[in-house]
Amino acid sequence: MAPTASPPARPASSGRYYRLFAVILLASTMLSVWLGIAVVMAARAQRWRAMAGMGAPGSGPLGLPPLPEVGRMLNPIEWLSPAPVWPVPGRLNVLILGVDRRPEEREVPVRSDAIMLIGLDPISQTISVLSIPRDLYVPIPGLEERGISQSRINTACFYGDYYHLGGCGELAKQTVAYNFGLPVHRYVILDFNGFKRIIDLVGGIEVEVPRTIVDNAYPTDDYRTERLVIPAGRIHMDGDLALKYVRTRHADSDFGRLKRQQQVLMALRAKVLSLRGLPQIPEILRTLGDSVQTDLSVPEMLAIAQFARGVLEDRIRLLAVEPSMVRPWQTPGGAAVLIPDRRALADVVKAFQWER
């Protein structure tokens, strides 16, 4: 049998060529990375010179940057992170919308189940939270030409998507601004899965339940109902239980639910402040995935997070549209709604802006 032909021998010099090619490729890659970092270093160097030349507040001896600042300047990877940016001059109003959007309903318009306006003022170092009942019966911009003079405020989210009026967040912003006389700068839309993930991400929250809650018809994900019992006392809640606590309303009313939503918000803030380490905002957004929609940029979120952590608890004002500010009414179609008392709403708006 004829011997099998063996592959031709590689010239001795070719091994050196392959090694040389690998070295050149590695060097060019590293050079590209560090050239990009050098651009950032040059920009930050201007900040260094400005602090050294002018002796900016908080600078170190002889007007040089303090040691923590020097540490950040010597870490080029941190320089590549987005710098915090406050979205608007002065007070920032952010509309938070909780929606009951199921995974199979990603493209289906939905109503907002929870509506909360949060005002953040870096000048007065204050935060205001205004909870709005979903059944408030108000004009919604853009609907009159479609034959709708008024509707529940929670339908602004639905109509924004259904009629392509800027989407859920945009029309909800316009509606709250129109009816409360306040500018609304940004929005955050969070579905129930996103809410549960946030609570679980921080390891759960501690909530003081003032009295036992019994709801014999709590709605489940499969469009059925179940019996819900939450005992009175200090309860550690995971995301699932916290959602049930803020959603149930058969045990009292929508107004009781507004108070519970604010209670959970403050419990979440307390838990975040107690944590030494928390995932960065980009990582949180990746964890939430499609469960959150917002017109806030990542640098804006960073600025808000930094500000909110430093506000003292006695500078946080919790407000709500109370039963005394509305009148129950039934529409010709049989829907139970709440007619607002405009004078009473004006008073709560003043309190929201910390006007005394």
C-alpha positions as CSV (number, residue, x, y, z in Angstrom):
1,M,0.0,0.0,0.0
2,A,1.3,3.4,-1.0
3,P,2.4,5.6,2.0
4,T,0.0,8.5,2.9
5,A,1.1,11.9,1.8
6,S,2.0,14.1,4.7
7,P,1.2,17.9,4.7
8,P,4.1,20.0,3.5
9,A,6.4,21.3,6.3
10,R,5.7,25.0,7.3
11,P,8.8,27.1,6.8
12,A,10.6,27.8,10.0
13,S,10.2,31.6,9.5
14,S,6.4,31.5,9.3
15,G,6.0,30.9,13.0
16,R,7.8,34.2,13.7
17,Y,5.4,35.9,11.2
18,Y,2.4,34.6,13.0
19,R,3.7,35.7,16.4
20,L,4.6,39.1,15.0
21,F,1.1,39.5,13.5
22,A,-0.5,38.6,16.9
23,V,1.7,41.2,18.7
24,I,0.8,43.9,16.2
25,L,-2.9,43.1,16.5
26,L,-2.9,43.2,20.3
27,A,-0.8,46.5,20.3
28,S,-3.2,48.2,17.9
29,T,-6.2,47.2,19.9
30,M,-4.7,48.5,23.2
31,L,-3.7,51.7,21.4
32,S,-7.2,52.3,20.2
33,V,-8.6,51.9,23.7
34,W,-6.1,54.2,25.4
35,L,-6.5,56.8,22.6
36,G,-10.2,57.0,23.5
37,I,-9.3,57.2,27.2
38,A,-6.8,59.9,26.4
39,V,-9.5,62.1,24.9
40,V,-11.5,61.9,28.1
41,M,-8.3,62.5,30.1
42,A,-7.7,65.7,28.2
43,A,-11.2,67.0,28.9
44,R,-10.9,66.2,32.6
45,A,-7.5,67.8,32.7
46,Q,-9.3,71.2,32.0
47,R,-11.3,70.6,35.2
48,W,-8.1,69.9,37.1
49,R,-6.5,73.1,35.9
50,A,-9.6,75.1,36.6
51,M,-9.7,73.9,40.2
52,A,-6.0,74.4,40.7
53,G,-6.1,77.9,39.2
54,M,-9.2,79.2,40.9
55,G,-9.2,77.3,44.2
56,A,-12.7,76.1,43.7
57,P,-14.9,75.4,46.8
58,G,-14.0,72.0,48.2
59,S,-10.5,72.0,46.7
60,G,-7.5,70.8,48.6
61,P,-4.3,72.6,49.8
62,L,-3.0,75.3,47.4
63,G,-6.2,75.0,45.4
64,L,-5.4,71.5,44.2
65,P,-8.2,68.9,43.9
66,P,-9.0,67.0,47.1
67,L,-7.7,63.5,47.4
68,P,-11.0,61.8,46.5
69,E,-11.2,63.9,43.3
70,V,-7.6,62.9,42.5
71,G,-8.6,59.3,42.9
72,R,-11.4,59.6,40.4
73,M,-9.2,61.4,37.9
74,L,-6.7,58.5,38.1
75,N,-9.3,56.0,37.3
76,P,-10.0,56.3,33.6
77,I,-12.7,53.6,33.6
78,E,-14.9,55.7,35.9
79,W,-14.3,58.7,33.6
80,L,-16.2,56.8,30.8
81,S,-19.4,56.7,33.0
82,P,-22.0,59.3,32.2
83,A,-21.8,62.3,34.4
84,P,-25.0,63.2,36.3
85,V,-27.1,65.9,34.6
86,W,-30.0,67.7,36.2
87,P,-32.8,67.7,33.6
88,V,-34.2,71.2,34.0
89,P,-33.3,74.4,35.8
90,G,-34.7,74.3,39.3
91,R,-37.6,72.1,40.3
92,L,-38.1,68.9,38.4
93,N,-41.6,67.2,38.3
94,V,-41.6,63.5,37.4
95,L,-44.8,61.6,36.7
96,I,-44.8,58.0,37.9
97,L,-47.3,55.6,36.2
98,G,-48.0,52.1,37.4
99,V,-49.7,50.0,34.7
100,D,-51.3,46.6,34.7
101,R,-49.5,45.4,31.5
102,R,-49.2,41.6,31.2
103,P,-46.4,40.1,29.1
104,E,-48.8,39.2,26.3
105,E,-50.0,42.8,26.2
106,R,-46.8,44.6,25.2
107,E,-48.5,46.3,22.2
108,V,-52.0,46.7,23.8
109,P,-52.9,50.2,25.2
110,V,-53.6,50.0,28.9
111,R,-54.8,52.3,31.7
112,S,-52.6,53.5,34.5
113,D,-53.4,51.8,37.8
114,A,-51.3,54.2,39.9
115,I,-50.5,57.9,39.3
116,M,-48.0,59.8,41.4
117,L,-46.3,63.1,40.7
118,I,-43.0,63.6,42.4
119,G,-41.4,67.1,42.7
120,L,-37.7,67.4,43.3
121,D,-36.2,70.8,44.2
122,P,-32.4,71.0,44.5
123,I,-32.6,74.7,45.5
124,S,-34.8,74.2,48.6
125,Q,-33.7,70.6,49.1
126,T,-37.2,69.3,49.2
127,I,-39.2,66.5,47.7
128,S,-43.0,66.5,47.2
129,V,-45.1,63.4,46.4
130,L,-48.7,63.9,45.2
131,S,-50.9,60.8,44.7
132,I,-53.8,61.1,42.3
133,P,-56.8,58.8,42.3
134,R,-57.3,57.0,39.0
135,D,-61.0,57.8,38.9
136,L,-60.6,61.6,38.9
137,Y,-62.9,62.8,36.1
138,V,-61.1,65.5,34.1
139,P,-60.6,66.9,30.5
140,I,-57.8,65.1,28.6
141,P,-56.0,67.2,25.9
142,G,-56.7,66.2,22.4
143,L,-59.8,64.1,23.0
144,E,-62.5,66.7,22.4
145,E,-62.0,66.5,18.6
146,R,-62.7,62.8,19.0
147,G,-66.0,63.4,20.8
148,I,-64.7,62.8,24.3
149,S,-65.1,65.9,26.6
150,Q,-63.9,64.2,29.9
151,S,-62.7,60.9,31.1
152,R,-61.0,59.2,34.0
153,I,-57.5,60.5,34.4
154,N,-56.1,57.0,34.2
155,T,-57.4,56.7,30.6
156,A,-54.8,59.3,29.4
157,C,-52.3,56.5,29.2
158,F,-54.7,54.4,27.1
159,Y,-55.7,57.2,24.7
160,G,-52.1,58.3,24.3
161,D,-51.3,55.0,22.7
162,Y,-54.6,54.3,21.1
163,Y,-54.9,57.6,19.3
164,H,-51.1,58.1,18.8
165,L,-51.2,61.3,20.9
166,G,-47.5,61.0,21.9
167,G,-48.0,57.7,23.7
168,C,-49.0,56.8,27.2
169,G,-46.4,58.9,29.0
170,E,-46.7,62.0,27.0
171,L,-50.5,62.4,27.1
172,A,-50.5,61.5,30.8
173,K,-47.9,64.3,31.4
174,Q,-50.1,66.8,29.4
175,T,-53.2,65.7,31.3
176,V,-51.7,66.2,34.8
177,A,-50.1,69.5,33.8
178,Y,-53.4,70.8,32.3
179,N,-55.5,69.8,35.4
180,F,-53.1,70.7,38.2
181,G,-51.4,73.7,36.7
182,L,-48.0,72.3,37.2
183,P,-45.3,71.6,34.6
184,V,-44.5,67.9,34.2
185,H,-41.0,67.4,32.8
186,R,-40.5,63.6,32.7
187,Y,-42.3,60.4,33.1
188,V,-41.6,56.8,34.3
189,I,-44.0,54.0,33.3
190,L,-43.5,50.9,35.5
191,D,-45.5,47.7,35.1
192,F,-46.3,45.3,37.9
193,N,-43.4,42.9,37.1
194,G,-41.0,45.9,37.2
195,F,-42.3,47.0,40.6
196,K,-41.8,43.5,42.0
197,R,-38.3,43.3,40.6
198,I,-37.3,46.6,42.2
199,I,-38.4,45.5,45.6
200,D,-36.7,42.1,45.3
201,L,-33.5,43.8,44.0
202,V,-33.0,45.6,47.3
203,G,-33.9,42.5,49.3
204,G,-37.4,43.4,50.2
205,I,-38.8,46.2,52.5
206,E,-40.1,46.6,56.0
207,V,-43.7,47.9,56.2
208,E,-45.8,48.7,59.3
209,V,-49.3,47.5,58.4
210,P,-51.6,49.5,60.7
211,R,-54.5,47.1,60.6
212,T,-55.3,43.6,59.2
213,I,-56.2,43.7,55.5
214,V,-58.7,41.2,54.2
215,D,-59.6,41.2,50.5
216,N,-61.9,38.4,49.4
217,A,-61.6,39.3,45.7
218,Y,-58.0,40.3,45.0
219,P,-57.3,40.1,41.2
220,T,-54.8,37.5,40.0
221,D,-52.6,37.4,36.9
222,D,-54.9,34.8,35.3
223,Y,-57.9,37.2,35.6
224,R,-59.4,35.4,38.5
225,T,-59.6,36.4,42.2
226,E,-58.1,35.1,45.4
227,R,-58.5,35.8,49.1
228,L,-55.8,38.1,50.4
229,V,-55.0,38.5,54.1
230,I,-52.2,40.7,55.4
231,P,-51.9,40.8,59.2
232,A,-51.3,44.0,61.1
233,G,-47.8,44.7,62.4
234,R,-44.3,45.1,61.0
235,I,-44.1,42.9,57.9
236,H,-41.1,42.1,55.7
237,M,-42.5,42.2,52.1
238,D,-41.0,40.8,49.0
239,G,-42.0,42.2,45.6
240,D,-45.1,40.0,45.3
241,L,-46.5,40.9,48.7
242,A,-45.6,44.6,48.3
243,L,-47.5,44.7,45.0
244,K,-50.6,43.1,46.7
245,Y,-50.4,45.6,49.5
246,V,-50.4,48.6,47.2
247,R,-53.0,47.2,44.8
248,T,-55.7,45.9,47.1
249,R,-58.7,48.3,47.6
250,H,-61.7,46.1,48.5
251,A,-60.6,46.3,52.2
252,D,-61.0,50.1,52.2
253,S,-61.0,52.3,49.1
254,D,-58.8,53.9,46.4
255,F,-57.9,56.6,48.9
256,G,-56.5,54.0,51.3
257,R,-54.6,52.5,48.4
258,L,-52.9,55.9,47.7
259,K,-51.7,56.0,51.3
260,R,-50.3,52.5,51.1
261,Q,-48.5,53.4,47.8
262,Q,-46.8,56.3,49.6
263,Q,-45.9,54.1,52.6
264,V,-44.2,51.6,50.3
265,L,-42.4,54.3,48.5
266,M,-40.9,55.6,51.8
267,A,-40.1,52.1,52.9
268,L,-38.2,51.5,49.7
269,R,-36.3,54.8,50.1
270,A,-35.4,53.8,53.7
271,K,-34.1,50.4,52.5
272,V,-32.0,51.9,49.7
273,L,-30.4,54.4,52.1
274,S,-29.5,51.5,54.4
275,L,-27.7,49.6,51.7
276,R,-24.0,50.1,51.4
277,G,-23.9,48.6,47.9
278,L,-26.5,48.9,45.2
279,P,-26.3,48.0,41.5
280,Q,-25.8,51.0,39.3
281,I,-28.7,52.5,37.4
282,P,-27.7,50.9,34.0
283,E,-27.6,47.5,35.7
284,I,-31.0,48.2,37.3
285,L,-32.4,49.1,33.9
286,R,-31.0,45.9,32.3
287,T,-32.7,43.9,35.1
288,L,-36.0,45.6,34.6
289,G,-35.9,45.1,30.8
290,D,-39.2,46.0,29.1
291,S,-40.9,46.6,32.5
292,V,-39.9,50.3,32.6
293,Q,-40.3,53.1,30.0
294,T,-39.1,56.6,30.6
295,D,-38.0,59.8,28.9
296,L,-35.2,60.2,31.5
297,S,-31.7,59.7,30.3
298,V,-29.2,57.7,32.4
299,P,-27.2,60.8,33.4
300,E,-30.5,62.4,34.5
301,M,-31.4,59.3,36.6
302,L,-28.0,59.5,38.2
303,A,-28.5,63.1,39.2
304,I,-31.9,62.4,40.6
305,A,-30.6,59.4,42.6
306,Q,-27.7,61.5,44.1
307,F,-30.1,64.3,45.0
308,A,-32.8,62.1,46.6
309,R,-30.3,60.3,48.8
310,G,-29.3,63.6,50.4
311,V,-32.8,65.0,51.2
312,L,-33.7,64.8,54.9
313,E,-36.9,63.0,55.7
314,D,-38.5,66.1,57.2
315,R,-38.1,67.8,53.9
316,I,-40.2,65.2,52.1
317,R,-43.9,66.1,51.9
318,L,-46.5,63.4,51.2
319,L,-49.7,64.7,49.7
320,A,-52.8,63.1,48.1
321,V,-56.1,64.1,46.5
322,E,-58.3,63.5,49.6
323,P,-62.0,62.5,49.7
324,S,-62.9,66.1,50.8
325,M,-61.4,67.4,47.5
326,V,-63.8,65.4,45.2
327,R,-67.4,64.6,44.7
328,P,-68.6,61.1,43.7
329,W,-70.6,61.1,40.5
330,Q,-72.0,58.5,38.1
331,T,-71.7,59.2,34.3
332,P,-74.6,58.7,32.0
333,G,-72.9,55.5,31.0
334,G,-73.0,54.2,34.6
335,A,-69.3,54.7,35.5
336,A,-68.5,55.7,39.0
337,V,-66.1,58.7,38.9
338,L,-64.8,61.5,41.1
339,I,-65.5,65.2,40.2
340,P,-62.6,67.4,41.5
341,D,-63.1,70.5,43.6
342,R,-60.8,72.9,41.7
343,R,-60.3,75.2,44.7
344,A,-59.2,72.3,46.9
345,L,-56.8,71.1,44.2
346,A,-55.3,74.6,44.1
347,D,-54.5,74.3,47.8
348,V,-52.8,70.9,47.4
349,V,-50.8,72.3,44.5
350,K,-49.5,75.1,46.7
351,A,-48.5,72.6,49.3
352,F,-46.8,70.5,46.6
353,Q,-44.7,73.5,45.7
354,W,-43.9,74.1,49.4
355,E,-45.7,77.4,49.4
356,R,-46.9,78.5,52.8
